[in-house]
Amino acid sequence: MNTPYIQPDDWRTMVFRLVLALVGGGVIGWNRQVTGKPAGLRTHMLVSMGSALFVIGPLAVGASGEAISRVIQGVATGVGLLGAGDIVRQSLRDSGHEVPRNLASAAAIWVTAGLGIAAGYGLWQLTALGAVFTLITLTLVKKIEPVAPHKDPGER
C-alpha cells in the first residue's frame, strides 16, 4: 500500500483532514457532552485534531511508513494515558472495594484519537464509519446494557 504523502504546500488537503478530524471528534464529544460526561466536546475535538496533526506532519515531510507507524503507536499510548486520567475510582461504602468509573469515557477518548489518525491519513470513509459505530455503541448499546447479565464487582 502506498503511503498517502502530502505536499507541504497542499494546505487544502491538510485543512480537509483537520476539519474531518474535528468533525469526527466533535460528533463523539457532543454525545459525551449532552450526557454530562467530564470529557466533552472540546476534549474530543482536540484529541482527534491532535492525533491528525501527529499523522499529517510526518506525511508532509515524506517520512517512511515505519516512522509513521511509530508515531501512531506513540499517539495511541499517549492518549491511552489521557483516558486513564479520566477514570476515577469510587469506593463502595459497604464492601470497601473500589470500582473503576468512566471507562466508557476513557474508551471514547481513545477511539476519538483513532478517528483523528484515520482522518490525518486521509481515510475519510474509515473516519465516518468509526464515528457512526462509536455513536451506536455509546447510545444504542447503552440502552440494551441493563438487560445483560451482570455480576456485582464485589463478588469473586
C-alpha positions in Angstrom: 0.0 0.0 0.0 1.3 3.4 -0.9 1.7 6.0 1.9 -0.5 9.0 1.1 2.1 11.6 1.3 1.1 15.3 1.4 3.0 18.1 -0.2 3.9 20.6 2.5 2.2 23.4 0.5 -1.0 21.4 -0.1 -3.0 23.3 2.5 -6.4 22.3 1.1 -5.7 18.6 1.8 -4.4 19.5 5.3 -7.4 21.7 6.1 -9.8 18.9 4.8 -8.1 16.3 7.0 -8.0 18.5 10.1 -11.7 19.5 9.6 -12.6 15.9 9.2 -10.8 15.1 12.4 -12.6 17.9 14.2 -16.0 16.8 12.9 -15.3 13.1 13.8 -14.1 14.1 17.3 -16.9 16.6 17.6 -19.6 14.0 16.9 -18.3 11.8 19.8 -17.6 14.8 22.0 -21.2 16.1 21.5 -22.6 12.8 22.7 -20.4 12.8 25.8 -21.2 16.5 26.4 -25.0 16.1 26.3 -24.8 13.0 28.6 -22.9 15.0 31.2 -19.5 13.3 31.0 -16.4 15.1 32.2 -14.6 14.9 28.8 -16.9 16.5 26.3 -17.0 18.3 23.0 -13.8 20.3 23.2 -11.7 17.5 24.7 -12.7 15.0 22.0 -12.3 17.5 19.2 -8.8 18.4 20.5 -7.8 14.8 20.9 -8.9 14.0 17.4 -7.3 17.0 15.8 -4.1 16.5 17.7 -3.9 12.9 16.5 -4.4 14.0 13.0 -1.7 16.6 13.3 0.7 13.9 14.5 0.0 12.0 11.3 -0.1 14.8 8.9 3.2 16.2 9.9 5.3 13.1 9.1 3.2 12.6 5.9 4.1 16.2 4.8 7.8 15.7 5.2 7.9 12.3 3.5 8.5 10.1 6.5 8.7 6.4 5.9 5.7 4.1 6.6 7.7 2.7 9.5 8.2 6.2 11.0 4.5 6.9 10.7 3.7 3.6 12.4 5.9 4.6 15.4 4.1 8.0 15.5 0.7 6.2 15.6 1.9 3.9 18.3 3.0 6.9 20.4 -0.3 8.6 19.9 -2.3 5.5 20.9 -0.2 5.1 24.0 -0.2 8.8 25.0 -4.0 9.1 24.5 -4.4 5.9 26.5 -2.7 7.6 29.4 -5.0 10.6 28.9 -8.0 8.3 29.0 -6.7 6.6 32.2 -6.7 10.0 33.8 -10.4 10.2 33.1 -11.1 7.0 35.1 -12.0 7.9 38.6 -12.0 5.2 41.3 -15.0 5.4 43.6 -15.0 3.4 46.8 -18.0 1.2 47.5 -19.2 2.0 51.0 -20.3 -1.4 52.1 -17.6 -3.7 50.8 -14.6 -1.3 50.7 -13.8 -2.4 47.2 -13.0 0.1 44.5 -14.9 0.2 41.2 -13.5 2.0 38.2 -15.7 4.7 36.8 -15.8 6.5 33.4 -14.4 3.5 31.5 -16.6 4.3 28.5 -15.4 7.9 28.6 -11.8 6.8 28.5 -12.5 4.4 25.7 -14.3 7.2 23.8 -11.2 9.4 24.1 -9.1 6.5 22.8 -11.4 5.9 19.9 -11.5 9.6 19.1 -7.7 9.5 18.7 -8.2 6.7 16.3 -10.6 8.8 14.3 -8.1 11.6 14.2 -5.4 9.2 13.0 -7.7 7.9 10.2 -8.6 11.5 9.2 -5.0 12.6 9.3 -4.1 9.7 7.0 -6.9 10.8 4.6 -9.2 7.8 5.3 -12.4 9.8 5.4 -14.6 6.7 4.9 -13.0 5.0 7.9 -13.3 8.2 10.0 -17.1 8.4 9.1 -17.8 4.7 9.8 -15.8 4.8 13.0 -17.7 7.8 14.2 -21.1 6.2 13.4 -20.2 2.9 15.0 -18.9 4.7 18.1 -22.2 6.6 18.4 -24.1 3.4 18.0 -22.1 1.8 20.8 -22.4 4.8 23.1 -26.2 5.2 22.6 -27.9 2.0 21.4 -25.7 -0.4 23.2 -26.1 1.6 26.4 -29.9 1.1 26.2 -29.6 -2.7 26.0 -26.8 -3.0 28.6 -29.2 -3.1 31.6 -30.8 -6.3 30.4 -27.5 -8.1 30.0 -26.4 -10.4 32.9 -24.3 -8.5 35.3 -22.0 -9.7 38.1 -21.5 -7.5 41.1 -17.9 -6.2 41.1 -17.6 -7.0 44.8 -18.3 -10.7 44.2 -15.5 -13.2 43.4 
